[in-house]
Each structure stands twice: as C-alpha cells, then as structure tokens.
Amino acid sequence: MHSPRGLTTVLAILMTIGLGLLAGARQDSTLPRAFIDGEGPGWKALTGDDFTMVNGDPDTWSWQGGFVRCTGQPVGVSKSKKPFTNFELVAQWRHLKSAGNSGIFIWAPESGMEGIKPGQLPKGGIEVQVLDHGYAENFEKKNGKKADWFTTHGDVFPVGTSKMRPFEPKSANGTRSFPRKSLSKGVNEWNHYYIRAINGEVRLWVNGEEVSGGDQCQPATGFLCLESEGSAVEFKDIRIRELP
C-alpha cells in the first residue's frame, strides 16, 4: 500500500503533466487573427472618379483605377466628392522616400476646405497619420531624444476646429491617440489600414491589428481626404462600406 505522502506526490506530478498538455493544446488551437480586406457585401472600390483635387497642381495626384500616386507637392489634399458618416474603410499605402509624411482625413467639414490655398491643409477633420519611420529617426538625431508628440505607427488626432477624445495611450500633450503596438512597415513597403468610423468613434487597425482611435468626434460626418505633405506617396485598393 502506498503511503499518503507518496500518493500526494504522484497526484502532483500527474497534475503538472496535465496542465502542461492543456497549455500546449491551447497554443496549438490559437485562432487566426481577423483581417478586413474590403471584399464582400456592401463594399465599394474608390477610384479617381470618387475624388476631386482641392488645392494641388494638375500633376499632384495621378490616378489609375484604384491606384494613386501623389508627388507630395504642393502641400494640400484631394477630397471625396461626397461626404460620409458611418463607414468602414480599407486602404494600402507606401512612402517612396524616407521620412515621408501623409495622412487620411475622415469627417473633414466642407467649411474647413473653403478657400485653402496650395501649401495649406484642411482646417478640420480627424487625421489618421501616414508617416514613414525616417521622420522619427531624423527627429531623434536632431534632438537627441525620442519624440513624445508623434509616432510613425498610426497616430489618430483631431485637426483644426474638429474635436476628439483620444484613446490611450496618448501623446504627452494629450491630443493624439498613440498606437498600442508598433506595426508599420518601412519605406517602399506596403502597409494596410482598416478604419472603422461609427457614431463619432474612430478606430484604426494597422496591418491587421487594432492600435489607436478616439471617440466623441465632432463633427462626425464629412469628407474623406488624401493628404499631400511634401513627399511622394502611393495609395491603392481604397475601399469603403457605408453603415447605418
């Protein structure tokens, strides 16, 4: 007959083995990460026919179907011909030069684009940042420290007269939602953005994972804008699905 102490030891060993097998089974059965590709019911491709230039030169934006190249000169935007309220948006982008700067504006009000000249950006809207890593690298070299007011992985923030309550983590001045993960790829590599904008709340997924956003956006309806901000950038596969 086994002693009580021996039985306790055997049971402890069996329990340890069982927990190890269970943990392994959980790892093996990890679910795949969801990825929104803009295909399916309700999705619509956006092309050059859906946008109009606001304050650029004739060659600032060059469209070929759902692909567009921007020279970055002059600073300005191309806006959607119609406003949107609740929607999902997917787009791919890549910078063609280190430290390139651009963005996707949502809910940009018509009033914020009235009378703006080449070299100016809209005076309202929520910007979803499109920024190359070289921008942060240059800042660190120049200042000897990392920036506390921007990142290159998908900041979301209000512009001009627009308002938004940023999700955590936030920039040091509290105006931007910083990404929870660093997922953006570098110059000449394609990045995938999925933006969900519903009832004044905006959320951003970078390359398949949600990273940043905000709520209490005002206004929560307006135009989409693609930003020209000094450097060549390309966008493709821009698709939208309007929601109730």
N, C-alpha and C positions, 0 to 999 in steps of 0.2 A: 504494500500500500504506500502511495506517495504521501509525503508529509504536506501539510497545508502550505508551508513555505515553498516547497517545490512546485505545487500546483499554481501558486500565485505567480511564480517566475515564468512558468510555461505560458500561462494566460497573457502575461505582459508581453512576452515575445510574439505570440500569435497576434495580439492586438497591434503591435508595432508593424508587423509584416502586412496586416490587413490595411492599415492606414496608408502604408507606402503604395500598395497596389491600387487603392482607391485614388490616391493623388495622381498616380500615373495614368489611370483611366480618365480622370478629369482632363489632364493635359492632352491626351490623345483625342478627346472628343470636343476640343475647343471649336466653337462655332466660327465660321468665316466672317470677316468684317463686311458690313453692308457697304455698297458703293453705288451712288446715284450717277447714272451715265446719261440721263436726259432722254432716254428712249422709253416708249410706251404711250399709253393713252393720255391725251391732253398736251403732250409736249410739242413744241413748235421750234423749228430752227430759225434763228435770226441771221439775216444777211445784210448787205449794204442797202437793200431796199427798205429795211426797217429803221435805218439811222439817217440822220442829217447832220452835216457839219455845222457847228455853232460859230467858231472863231479861229479857223485854221486857214492854211494855204490850200490851193487846189490839189497839191500832191501830198498833203499831210497824212491822209488816210487813203489806202489803196485796197479795195475790196475785190475778192474773187470768190463769189458764193459765200460760204460761211467762214472764210479765212480773210483776215485783215492785217495789214502791216501799217504801222504808224512810224513816221520818221522822228517823232518827238519834237518837231519844230513847226510852228511856234507852240509855246505852252497854250493849252486850250482843251476843248472837248468836242466829241461827236455824240449827239444825244438820240435816244429813241424817238420815233415820230409820234408815238402815243405814250401816255402815262400808264403806270401800273400801280396796283395797290397791294394785293396779296398774291404772292407768287413764289415759285422755285426757279432758280437759275443755275445753269452749269456753264462753265467756260474753261478753256485751256489757254495758258499764256506762257510766253518765254521772253526774256530780255536778250537782246543781241549784243549788249555791251555791259561790261562790269559797272556796277553802281547805278544801273538803270532805274528810273523811277516812273511809276504809272499808277493807275487805280481804276476801280469800277465804282461809280457812284450809283446809289439807288435812292429813290424818293427825292430826287432833286427837283425843287419847285421851279415853275416857269419864271417866276419873278427873280430867281437867283441867277438867271442866264440872260435876262434882258439887258442889252447894251454892253455886255462884256466884250472887250477888245482882244485881239491877239496878244498873248502873254498873260492873260488872266484866266482864273479858274472860277467855276460856279460859286456863288455866294450862299449856297445852301445845299443840303443833301447829306447822306451818310456815305462815307468813303470806306470801301474795302481795299486796303492797301495792296499794291502790286509792286514790290521793291526787291531789287537784287542785293545779294549779300555783300557785294563790293561797297555798297553805300555805308553799311555799318563798319566794314573794315577800314574805310577811309576816315570815318569819324574817330575810330579808336586810335589810329595812327596820329591823327592831328591833335587829339585831346588827351591822349594817354589814359583813357578810361572808356568803359562801355557806356553807350547811351542809355539814359533812363526814361526817355520820352518817345522812343520808337523802337520797333524791331523789324526784321525782314521776313517774318513768317506769317503775316496775315493780321495786321492790326485792323480794328474796326473803330471808327470815330465819327462824330458829327462835324460838319463843316459850316462855317458862317453862321447864319441865323437858325440852322437846324439844331435840334436837341436830341440827346440820347443818354440813358443811364447805362454806362459800360458794365459788362460782366467782369468779374475777377478772373485772372489778375489784371490790375490796371497799371497804367503808366504812373510815374511819380507825381505828376500834376493831376491825376485822376480823370483825364479827359478821354483816354483811349483804353479800349479793351485789348490787352496783350494776349497772344496765343499761349495756351497751356502747354503746347508741345512745339518743338522746332522741326517742321516737316517740309519746308520749301526747298526746292532744288535750285542749283546754281545757274549761272549764265549759260544760255543756249540749250537748256533743258526745259522740257515742257512740264508745267505744273497744272494741276486740276483743282478748280474751285467749285464748290457747291454752296450756294447761298439760299437760305430759306428766310423769307420776309413775310411775316403774318401779323396782322393786328398791332403794328408798331414795334414788333420784336424782330431782330435780325440775328441770324446765326450763320457762322462760316465754318465749312469743312475744307481743310487743305489736304490734298492728296489722300482723301478717304477718311479723315478723322476730324471730328468737330474740335475747334480750337478757341474760338472767340465769338463775341457778339455783344448785344445790348438790347434793352427794351425801353419802353416809354419814349419812342422816337416821335418827334414832331417836326414837320408833317410826316405822316405815314402813308403818303401817296405821292407820286411824282414820276419823273423820267429816269430812265437808265442813261448813264453817260460812260463812255470810254475816255480815258484821260491821256492826253499828250503832255509829257512833262520833261522834255529835254533830251530823251534818248530813245533809240529805236526799240520797238517792242512789237510783238505779234500776238494776236488772239485767234483762236479757231474753235469750231464746234460750240458756238454760243447758242444755247437752247433755253427756252422758258416754258413754264407751265403755270398759267394763271389759276388762282384758287378763289373760292368764295370769300 
